[in-house]
Amino acid sequence: MEKAEQVSYWLDTASQDYDTMKHLYDSKDYHWALFIGHLVVEKTLKAIHVKNFDESVPRTHDLLRLAKKCNIMLNDEQ
């Protein structure tokens, strides 16, 4: 799969998950909304990683680790 296709895949699925997260939140199913929200952030970070680096995406769900691999600097509050 080409780099642009990979980025598109991660962003498209993140967008779909975002819609699901909103529906869950609106129905007051906060636990699952948070879980799906985590997936949205994870997939977005993986899209950034694919776009900026010529490497396959890290096989992790650790958002902090993904952000660091994308060279996104976060402070303690974030």
Secondary structure, DSSP 8 states (H G I E B T S, - for coil): --HHHHHHHHHHHHHHHHHHHHHHHHTT-HHHHHHHHHHHHHHHHHHHHHHH-SS---S---HHHHHHHTT----S--
